[in-house]
Structures are given as C-alpha cells and as structure tokens.
Amino acid sequence: MRTETKYHRNFIITGMPRGGTSLMSTLANGFENTVCLNEIIDTQSGINFYDVALLPGMFAVIRDRLLNQQPIPNRYNDNDSLTTNTMADGNNLKWRVHDKKIDENVLIGSKINAPYLMQLNKIIFNRIQVIAIIRHPVFVLGSYQMPYTKNINEANCTTDPRYQDFTFKNRGNIIQCQAELWNWFASIIINLKDHITILRYEDITENTEEVLEKFAELFNLPKVNNIPKISNKNIASRYKKIDEINEMVALECSMMKHFDYSL
C-alpha cells in the first residue's frame, strides 16, 4: 500500500543535546495515532533520518510500514521502554510492530538534535513542522561534564569535526566554548521563532499537562488522559564545575534572556 506523503502530518523535534528532546519524543509517542522516532539511522535497511534531503521520503516509508503493520525502528532503554535519556538509561535500536491503532492520518515525528538545528531552514522549507526544545544553559553545560556524556559531539566541540570551522574565542577553555555553542544554537531558534514551536525543558518537566495540551492543539490530537510525573533534573548540586559554568554562561549566553532564563 503506497500513500501520498502528508507533509502536514510530519514533524521534527530538535534542540541542544542534553536538553530534553528524547523526553519530548517519548511524550509525543503517548498520543493516539502518533509515532516519534528517536535518532534513527539504519543504513543496512535504508532508513536514514539524519539526511534532511531524504526526510519526505523517510517519513513516507515509515508511514507505509505503519499502515501495513510492519516493524519500524526506535530507541529503547535498558528496561525495554522508549528511552527518555539516551545517555543514562540506554539507547538500543530495535525494530518492532507498533502496538497501537494507526490510520492514514498518523502523525509521524523524527527527533534529532544538532544535525537538525543546523539545517532548520531546509526543514521548514520542506513544510515539516518543527518543535525546538531549549533548556537553561547552566544545566546543559553541567550535563556535559558528567562521565556518561563525554562522547557527545557538543561536549567535545573544540576537537569534534562537526565544529572544526566554528570560531571559538578560546579553544583552551572547553566550558567557555560549550557556552558559546549553546548561545549559537539558541540564536538559531530565536531567529526562526515565527516558524517553529519552542518548548522549554523546564515547562516540559514542571508544567507537563500544559505542554501536552499545546502539542495536542498543534496537531489536532485528542488530549492524553494520563499525565506522567517527570522530575526536573535542574539541580546544581548534581553537576561538577558549577561555579565555572555559571561564570561562562554569564559571559557567553546572552540569548538566554529570550527564554526567560537568568542566573
């Protein structure tokens, strides 16, 4: 069964790594007739959601597979549930037949962080709705100092090939460079605010019901009945080098005022 690509029923979730995008992806999967894929690339099967030019075709492939009750890929934690934290709780790619009712109006999303943020104009041009997640820079940077996040591209931005052409002020200070990068991505989001939906991690965790109502209204979905309780991990004592992080955020993260963040 081949269906016409429904651009208005496709969306992406993006944002800075360690900002709550996997959490929002899992919450989106809680809606009826909605599927959100978390960082999917499986070249052996021909599925690649990282290539923005391929997005319309990738969405069409997943839509066909869903309507034909064929397995689709997603990321699962070590307890075999959809992961809300790919770094801390597990990040296992598995192909499964979806276990809820799906029809031709199925809403399909793809969550990928920085690679989407750096190509938002192209994504918007393809008429794919965008949800950008933002989180207070102190806690994004704090997360980058944790042992389990040491391999994240953005945590290693001074040496990572993805950012080799980025003009950092002082590559010798990794926290300052991370703060500059947060500010750059925040500026991308603000510059496109009239074309995307912006959600704060703090609201997702503290005002979950309101955020889910906003998501439902955006895509004309029924409201979810069971609102999960989510803990806000913005606790300074959890993170190392918090004083230096605060200093660098104050110095480099001028865009945080646009999201009602302060130190």
PLY file of the C-alpha trace (Angstrom):
ply
format ascii 1.0
element vertex 263
property float x
property float y
property float z
element edge 262
property int vertex1
property int vertex2
end_header
0.00 0.00 0.00
1.58 3.30 -1.10
0.28 6.51 0.44
0.83 10.10 -0.61
3.29 11.93 1.63
1.32 14.08 4.08
3.70 16.91 4.93
1.28 18.40 7.44
1.34 15.14 9.44
5.14 15.10 9.80
7.14 16.88 12.48
10.60 17.01 13.96
11.85 17.56 17.49
15.24 19.17 17.84
17.36 21.10 20.30
20.69 21.05 22.11
21.86 17.60 23.25
21.02 17.05 26.93
18.13 19.47 26.58
15.09 17.18 26.91
14.48 16.19 23.29
14.36 12.44 23.99
11.92 13.11 26.81
9.66 15.09 24.47
9.93 12.37 21.84
8.68 9.79 24.33
5.84 12.07 25.44
4.79 12.55 21.82
4.52 8.78 21.47
1.91 8.82 24.22
-0.66 10.42 21.91
-3.15 8.46 19.84
-2.18 7.78 16.22
1.25 9.34 16.78
4.75 7.91 16.37
8.01 9.74 17.04
11.33 8.16 16.09
14.42 8.93 18.18
17.69 9.46 16.28
17.08 6.81 13.65
19.70 5.71 11.17
19.94 2.13 9.95
21.84 2.15 6.67
21.55 -1.61 6.28
17.77 -1.23 5.94
17.93 2.05 4.00
16.47 4.19 6.78
18.32 7.46 7.40
16.56 10.32 9.15
19.79 12.29 9.56
19.87 13.31 5.90
17.49 16.28 5.73
17.12 15.96 1.95
15.69 12.47 2.46
13.16 13.41 5.14
10.00 13.45 2.99
10.85 10.02 1.60
11.80 8.62 5.01
8.50 9.78 6.52
6.65 8.14 3.61
8.48 4.84 4.17
7.63 4.79 7.87
4.01 5.72 7.13
3.70 2.82 4.69
5.24 0.39 7.16
2.89 1.51 9.93
-0.20 1.18 7.75
0.92 -2.29 6.69
1.65 -3.36 10.27
5.34 -3.84 9.55
8.12 -3.23 12.10
9.55 0.26 12.48
12.72 1.30 14.34
13.03 3.27 17.55
15.31 3.70 20.56
14.64 1.76 23.77
16.20 1.93 27.22
17.65 -0.97 29.17
14.19 -1.70 30.62
12.81 -2.10 27.10
10.73 1.08 27.18
11.12 4.05 24.83
14.13 5.91 26.12
13.78 9.35 27.70
17.52 9.66 28.34
19.71 8.10 25.66
22.96 8.65 27.57
21.99 7.49 31.07
19.20 4.93 30.59
20.15 3.06 27.42
19.96 3.64 23.70
19.09 0.41 21.89
17.82 0.48 18.30
15.06 -2.09 17.82
12.55 -2.82 15.05
9.03 -3.54 16.27
5.45 -3.67 15.03
3.63 -0.73 16.58
1.21 -1.80 19.30
-1.49 0.86 18.99
-4.16 1.73 16.45
-2.79 3.57 13.41
-4.71 5.04 10.48
-3.90 7.06 7.37
-3.77 10.31 9.36
-0.97 9.04 11.56
1.31 11.80 12.85
4.99 10.90 12.45
7.92 12.67 14.03
11.68 12.41 14.00
13.89 13.61 16.85
17.50 14.55 16.13
19.46 17.28 17.87
22.27 19.40 16.41
22.20 18.00 12.85
18.61 19.27 12.54
19.26 22.55 14.32
21.98 23.39 11.82
19.55 22.80 8.93
16.30 24.24 10.25
15.75 26.44 7.20
15.79 23.41 4.91
13.42 21.50 7.16
10.96 24.39 7.32
11.17 24.75 3.53
10.00 21.14 3.24
6.85 22.08 5.20
7.76 19.86 8.13
6.64 21.28 11.45
9.41 21.90 13.95
9.40 21.69 17.74
12.60 23.09 19.24
13.42 22.22 22.85
15.51 24.65 24.89
17.00 24.13 28.36
18.78 26.51 30.73
22.43 26.65 29.60
23.83 26.06 33.09
22.27 22.60 33.21
23.04 21.70 29.60
26.69 22.52 30.24
26.56 20.84 33.62
25.40 17.65 31.92
28.35 17.85 29.53
30.72 17.43 32.50
29.15 14.10 33.50
31.15 10.93 32.67
28.37 9.34 30.62
28.13 12.34 28.26
31.84 12.60 27.47
31.37 11.31 23.91
28.73 13.87 22.86
29.88 15.96 19.91
28.88 19.22 21.57
30.64 18.33 24.83
33.83 17.95 22.77
33.14 20.90 20.48
36.76 22.15 20.41
38.02 18.92 18.80
34.91 17.49 17.13
34.99 17.64 13.29
31.41 18.93 13.27
32.64 22.22 14.75
36.11 22.48 13.22
35.14 25.70 11.40
33.36 27.27 14.37
35.20 30.40 15.55
35.58 29.90 19.29
37.09 32.73 21.29
39.35 30.45 23.32
39.64 26.77 22.39
41.68 26.26 25.55
38.61 26.72 27.73
36.17 23.93 26.88
33.35 25.21 29.14
33.52 28.65 27.56
33.34 27.03 24.12
30.34 24.93 25.16
28.63 28.11 26.36
29.33 29.83 23.03
27.85 26.86 21.21
24.69 26.90 23.35
24.30 30.58 22.56
24.73 29.99 18.83
22.08 27.30 18.75
19.77 29.46 20.88
20.17 32.27 18.35
19.13 29.92 15.53
15.97 29.02 17.44
15.11 32.63 18.23
15.73 33.80 14.66
13.18 31.23 13.43
10.70 31.61 16.30
7.91 32.74 13.95
8.14 29.47 12.01
8.61 26.89 14.77
7.19 25.89 18.15
9.54 26.43 21.08
9.22 24.41 24.29
11.35 24.76 27.41
12.63 21.70 29.25
11.60 23.38 32.48
7.99 23.59 31.31
8.01 20.03 30.00
9.00 18.77 33.44
7.10 21.20 35.66
4.01 22.02 33.57
3.71 18.77 31.67
-0.07 18.90 31.22
0.08 22.36 29.64
2.86 21.31 27.27
0.95 18.21 26.19
-2.20 20.29 25.62
-0.15 22.62 23.42
1.18 19.67 21.44
-2.34 18.27 21.02
-3.66 21.62 19.76
-0.75 21.99 17.35
-1.58 18.73 15.59
-5.32 18.49 16.31
-4.96 15.44 18.55
-7.13 14.22 21.44
-5.69 15.12 24.82
-3.85 12.43 26.74
-5.61 11.20 29.86
-2.66 10.05 31.91
-0.17 12.84 32.56
3.18 11.40 33.62
5.07 12.81 36.57
8.51 13.96 35.44
11.36 15.07 37.65
13.21 18.26 36.79
16.95 17.48 36.77
17.96 21.15 37.00
19.70 20.70 40.37
23.02 22.48 40.61
24.46 20.05 43.15
24.28 17.22 40.59
26.88 18.83 38.37
30.62 19.40 38.55
32.36 22.73 37.94
29.10 24.59 38.53
30.84 27.84 39.54
32.90 27.93 36.35
29.81 27.05 34.32
27.87 29.94 35.86
30.75 32.28 35.05
30.93 31.21 31.42
27.15 31.27 30.96
27.05 34.83 32.29
29.83 35.73 29.87
28.67 33.96 26.70
24.96 33.05 26.87
23.29 36.38 26.17
20.46 34.65 24.27
19.12 33.05 27.44
17.12 36.20 28.24
14.87 35.44 25.24
13.74 32.27 27.01
13.22 33.95 30.41
16.36 32.36 31.83
18.61 34.08 34.35
21.39 33.12 36.75
0 1
1 2
2 3
3 4
4 5
5 6
6 7
7 8
8 9
9 10
10 11
11 12
12 13
13 14
14 15
15 16
16 17
17 18
18 19
19 20
20 21
21 22
22 23
23 24
24 25
25 26
26 27
27 28
28 29
29 30
30 31
31 32
32 33
33 34
34 35
35 36
36 37
37 38
38 39
39 40
40 41
41 42
42 43
43 44
44 45
45 46
46 47
47 48
48 49
49 50
50 51
51 52
52 53
53 54
54 55
55 56
56 57
57 58
58 59
59 60
60 61
61 62
62 63
63 64
64 65
65 66
66 67
67 68
68 69
69 70
70 71
71 72
72 73
73 74
74 75
75 76
76 77
77 78
78 79
79 80
80 81
81 82
82 83
83 84
84 85
85 86
86 87
87 88
88 89
89 90
90 91
91 92
92 93
93 94
94 95
95 96
96 97
97 98
98 99
99 100
100 101
101 102
102 103
103 104
104 105
105 106
106 107
107 108
108 109
109 110
110 111
111 112
112 113
113 114
114 115
115 116
116 117
117 118
118 119
119 120
120 121
121 122
122 123
123 124
124 125
125 126
126 127
127 128
128 129
129 130
130 131
131 132
132 133
133 134
134 135
135 136
136 137
137 138
138 139
139 140
140 141
141 142
142 143
143 144
144 145
145 146
146 147
147 148
148 149
149 150
150 151
151 152
152 153
153 154
154 155
155 156
156 157
157 158
158 159
159 160
160 161
161 162
162 163
163 164
164 165
165 166
166 167
167 168
168 169
169 170
170 171
171 172
172 173
173 174
174 175
175 176
176 177
177 178
178 179
179 180
180 181
181 182
182 183
183 184
184 185
185 186
186 187
187 188
188 189
189 190
190 191
191 192
192 193
193 194
194 195
195 196
196 197
197 198
198 199
199 200
200 201
201 202
202 203
203 204
204 205
205 206
206 207
207 208
208 209
209 210
210 211
211 212
212 213
213 214
214 215
215 216
216 217
217 218
218 219
219 220
220 221
221 222
222 223
223 224
224 225
225 226
226 227
227 228
228 229
229 230
230 231
231 232
232 233
233 234
234 235
235 236
236 237
237 238
238 239
239 240
240 241
241 242
242 243
243 244
244 245
245 246
246 247
247 248
248 249
249 250
250 251
251 252
252 253
253 254
254 255
255 256
256 257
257 258
258 259
259 260
260 261
261 262
